[in-house]
Amino acid sequence: MFELVFFGTSASAPSAHRGLSSALVMVNEHRFLIDCGEGTQRQILRSGLGFRRLDKILLTHGHLDHILGLGGLASTLGHWEALDELHIYGGAPAIGRVRGLMEVVFGVGNIPSAGVTLNLLEEGLLFEDRHFTLTAFPVVHRGGGCFGFTFAERTRRPFDNAAAEALGVPQGPARRDLVEGNPITLADGRVIQPDDVLGEAQRGAKLCFVGDVGRTGPLHKIVEEADLLVIEATYLEEEAEMAKAHGHITAKAAARLAANAGVKQLILHHISRRYRTQDVLAEAQAEFPATIVAHDLDYFRVRKGQAVEVVKR
């Protein structure tokens, strides 16, 4: 299961009801902040989640509306929170700008001693544990060095309790060993193989997060059959040419991507102040009914094969 909280959902500049881009993905004990627009740390406090374990920040790109909150957040974490390390990941343009911000906060040459590590993103695996993987993929937007992220639960094989009982496999460590793929030897000398008690492999939940993007074609295979796709919808179709000129997409284009890629649920963010939320939603739902337009502090849970759970809106 993945948990997703939006801290800021506005495009380019804040509005009275929307802050600048930022969201949090939580997976078990891990927390990943995606982008950190101005005002993010206050939104974190308003959400009630606090700063605990907030040690990994992923940047979709380096435009100011996605990174200006980093200086204040890093200062707060460094002075007030018991956080030993802060790892920030981004493309070369983003990391270059963030280094400048960090030098303003901590002083030139003092970034490492402050516990802040700046990491250049590359396409491919970024993080993994026994439960899930996090991969980065390139997206097309102004300036280059832009990325999206896929959170994917590891494939698992369900344990067949009936088969285990029939074979005389005892409860406890023996069954755990089989689940982990290791054969066991019973008291009577019989060797039980994992294949004897494990079913067919089943894919886990898949969450794809895309920030600013100008072309959806390259994303089709990446987001295919995602349980949730989060993607920008900066413009409406009536201003599609303006969207193209500025390296963004429309709500309709986002919804068509979801429909064509077999996505289960679509959440739109990065909403321009020029549009009413209901108009963005209507345009998208005409193409893909399972669409939500995110608001600040919305909280969702994502599970494999289930409708996205709305925890708080």
C-alpha positions in Angstrom: 0.0 0.0 0.0 1.1 3.5 -0.8 -0.1 6.7 1.0 -0.2 10.0 -0.8 -0.7 13.5 0.6 -0.8 16.7 -1.4 0.8 19.8 0.2 0.5 22.1 -2.8 -1.4 21.7 -6.0 -1.2 25.1 -7.8 0.7 25.9 -11.0 3.4 28.5 -11.2 2.1 30.7 -8.4 0.0 30.1 -5.3 -3.7 31.0 -5.0 -5.9 31.7 -2.0 -6.8 28.0 -1.9 -3.8 26.2 -3.4 -0.1 26.2 -2.5 2.9 25.5 -4.7 3.8 22.0 -5.8 4.6 19.4 -3.2 3.4 16.0 -2.3 4.4 13.2 0.1 4.4 9.4 -0.7 4.6 7.2 2.4 5.6 3.5 2.1 5.7 1.7 5.4 8.4 3.6 7.4 9.7 5.5 4.4 8.7 9.0 3.4 9.5 10.6 0.0 8.7 14.3 -0.4 8.2 15.1 -4.1 9.0 18.7 -4.9 9.1 21.5 -2.3 7.4 24.7 -3.4 7.3 27.8 -1.3 5.2 27.2 1.9 5.6 23.4 1.9 6.8 23.2 5.5 3.8 25.0 6.8 1.6 22.6 4.8 3.4 19.7 6.4 2.6 21.0 9.8 -1.1 21.7 8.8 -1.4 18.1 7.6 -0.5 16.8 11.1 2.2 14.5 9.7 5.2 16.5 11.0 8.8 16.2 9.9 9.6 12.8 11.4 11.5 10.5 9.0 11.4 13.2 6.2 14.9 12.5 4.9 14.4 12.0 1.2 13.3 14.7 -1.3 12.7 14.0 -5.0 12.6 16.9 -7.4 10.7 16.6 -10.7 12.7 19.5 -12.1 14.3 22.7 -11.1 11.8 25.4 -11.7 11.4 27.8 -8.8 7.7 27.0 -8.0 8.9 23.4 -7.3 12.0 24.1 -5.2 11.8 27.5 -3.4 10.5 25.8 -0.1 13.7 23.8 0.2 15.8 26.5 1.9 13.3 27.1 4.7 12.5 23.4 5.2 16.2 22.5 5.4 16.8 25.2 7.9 13.9 24.0 10.1 15.1 20.4 9.9 18.6 21.4 10.7 17.8 23.6 13.7 14.7 22.1 15.2 14.3 18.5 14.2 16.3 15.4 15.2 17.2 14.5 11.6 20.8 13.5 10.9 20.6 13.4 7.1 18.6 15.0 4.3 19.0 13.5 0.8 17.8 15.6 -2.1 17.6 14.0 -5.6 17.2 15.9 -8.9 18.4 16.4 -12.4 21.5 18.6 -13.0 19.6 21.9 -13.5 17.6 21.3 -10.3 20.6 20.3 -8.2 22.5 23.3 -9.4 19.8 25.7 -8.2 19.3 23.8 -5.0 23.0 24.0 -4.2 22.7 27.8 -4.4 19.7 27.8 -2.0 21.6 25.6 0.4 24.6 27.8 0.4 22.4 30.7 1.3 21.0 28.8 4.2 24.2 27.1 5.5 27.0 29.1 3.9 29.3 28.2 1.1 31.1 24.9 1.7 28.9 24.0 4.7 26.3 21.9 2.9 27.9 18.5 3.8 28.5 19.4 7.4 24.8 20.3 7.7 23.9 16.8 6.8 22.5 17.7 3.4 23.4 15.4 0.4 22.7 16.6 -3.1 22.3 13.6 -5.5 22.1 13.7 -9.3 19.2 11.7 -10.6 19.5 9.2 -13.4 16.9 7.1 -15.1 16.4 3.7 -13.4 16.3 2.3 -9.9 16.6 4.9 -7.2 15.6 3.0 -4.0 14.4 -0.5 -3.1 13.7 -2.7 -0.1 12.0 -6.1 0.3 8.6 -4.6 -0.2 8.8 -2.1 -3.1 11.0 -0.3 -5.7 11.3 3.4 -6.6 12.4 4.2 -10.1 13.0 7.5 -11.9 12.1 8.1 -15.6 12.7 11.1 -17.8 9.9 13.4 -18.9 9.8 16.2 -21.5 9.5 19.7 -20.1 11.3 23.0 -20.5 14.9 23.1 -19.5 15.7 19.4 -19.4 16.7 17.3 -16.4 13.1 16.5 -15.6 11.9 13.3 -14.0 8.8 11.3 -12.9 8.7 8.5 -10.4 7.2 5.1 -10.2 6.5 3.4 -6.8 5.9 -0.3 -7.4 5.2 -3.0 -4.8 7.3 -6.1 -5.5 5.6 -9.1 -7.2 4.5 -11.6 -4.6 3.3 -15.2 -4.7 0.4 -15.9 -2.3 0.8 -18.7 0.2 -1.5 -21.7 -0.2 -2.4 -22.6 3.3 -4.4 -25.7 2.2 -1.5 -27.1 0.3 0.8 -26.4 3.2 -1.6 -28.2 5.6 -1.8 -31.2 3.2 1.9 -31.5 3.1 2.3 -31.2 6.9 4.2 -27.9 6.9 4.1 -26.6 10.5 3.1 -23.0 11.4 5.9 -20.6 12.1 9.5 -20.2 10.7 9.1 -23.0 8.2 6.3 -21.3 6.4 8.1 -18.0 6.5 11.1 -19.6 4.8 8.9 -21.0 2.1 7.4 -17.5 1.5 10.9 -16.1 1.2 11.7 -18.7 -1.5 13.7 -21.1 0.6 13.1 -24.9 0.6 12.6 -26.6 4.0 13.1 -30.1 5.4 10.4 -31.6 7.5 10.9 -33.8 10.6 10.3 -36.9 8.5 13.0 -36.0 6.0 10.8 -34.7 3.2 12.0 -31.6 1.4 9.3 -29.0 0.6 10.0 -26.6 -2.2 8.5 -23.1 -2.4 6.7 -24.0 -5.6 4.8 -26.7 -3.6 2.9 -24.0 -1.5 3.2 -20.7 -3.5 0.6 -19.6 -6.1 1.2 -17.7 -9.3 3.1 -14.4 -9.1 0.9 -11.3 -8.6 2.0 -7.8 -9.3 1.6 -5.3 -6.4 0.3 -1.7 -6.4 1.8 0.7 -8.8 1.8 4.5 -8.4 3.2 6.8 -11.0 3.9 10.5 -10.2 4.5 13.0 -13.0 5.1 16.7 -12.4 5.4 19.2 -15.2 5.4 17.5 -18.6 5.0 18.7 -22.2 4.4 15.3 -24.0 2.5 12.3 -23.0 3.6 9.9 -25.7 6.8 8.7 -24.0 4.9 8.0 -20.8 2.5 5.4 -22.2 4.5 2.3 -21.5 5.8 3.7 -18.2 2.4 4.4 -16.6 0.7 1.4 -18.2 -1.8 -0.4 -15.9 -0.8 1.9 -12.9 -3.3 1.7 -10.1 -2.8 5.5 -9.8 -1.4 8.1 -12.1 -0.7 11.5 -10.7 0.0 14.1 -13.4 -0.2 17.8 -14.1 -3.2 19.5 -15.8 -2.0 23.1 -16.2 -4.3 24.0 -19.1 -7.7 23.3 -20.6 -8.0 22.1 -24.2 -9.2 25.5 -25.4 -5.6 26.7 -24.7 -3.8 23.6 -26.0 -1.4 25.7 -28.1 -0.4 27.8 -25.1 0.1 24.5 -23.2 2.4 23.2 -25.9 4.4 26.5 -26.1 5.1 26.4 -22.4 5.9 22.7 -22.1 2.7 21.6 -20.4 -0.4 19.5 -21.1 -4.1 19.9 -20.9 -6.6 18.0 -18.6 -7.9 16.3 -21.7 -4.4 15.1 -22.7 -3.8 13.7 -19.2 -7.1 11.9 -19.2 -6.5 10.4 -22.7 -3.1 9.1 -21.5 -4.8 7.4 -18.5 -7.5 5.9 -20.7 -5.0 4.6 -23.4 -2.6 3.2 -20.9 -5.1 1.3 -18.9 -4.6 3.3 -15.7 -7.1 2.5 -12.9 -7.3 6.0 -11.3 -6.2 9.5 -12.3 -5.4 12.4 -10.0 -4.6 15.8 -11.6 -2.5 18.5 -9.9 -0.6 21.6 -10.9 -3.8 23.5 -11.5 -3.7 27.0 -12.9 -5.5 29.9 -11.2 -7.1 30.8 -14.5 -9.5 27.8 -14.3 -12.3 26.6 -12.0 -11.6 23.2 -10.5 -15.0 21.9 -11.8 -14.0 22.8 -15.4 -10.8 20.9 -15.2 -12.6 17.9 -13.7 -15.3 18.0 -16.3 -12.8 18.1 -19.2 -10.9 15.2 -17.8 -13.9 13.0 -16.8 -15.3 13.3 -20.4 -12.3 11.2 -21.4 -11.6 9.2 -18.3 -14.4 9.2 -15.6 -12.1 7.8 -12.8 -10.5 11.2 -12.4 -10.0 13.4 -9.3 -8.6 16.9 -9.2 -6.4 17.2 -6.1 -6.7 19.9 -3.5 -4.1 20.9 -0.9 -4.0 18.4 2.0 -5.9 15.7 0.2 -4.9 12.3 1.5 -5.2 9.0 -0.4 -4.3 5.3 -0.1 -3.4 3.2 -3.1 -3.8 -0.6 -3.1 -3.5 -3.1 -5.9 -6.7 -3.7 -7.8 -8.8 -1.5 -5.5 -10.3 2.0 -6.0 -8.1 4.7 -4.5 -9.2 5.2 -1.0 -9.9 8.8 0.0 -8.7 9.2 3.5 -9.2 13.0 3.8 -10.4 15.7 1.4 
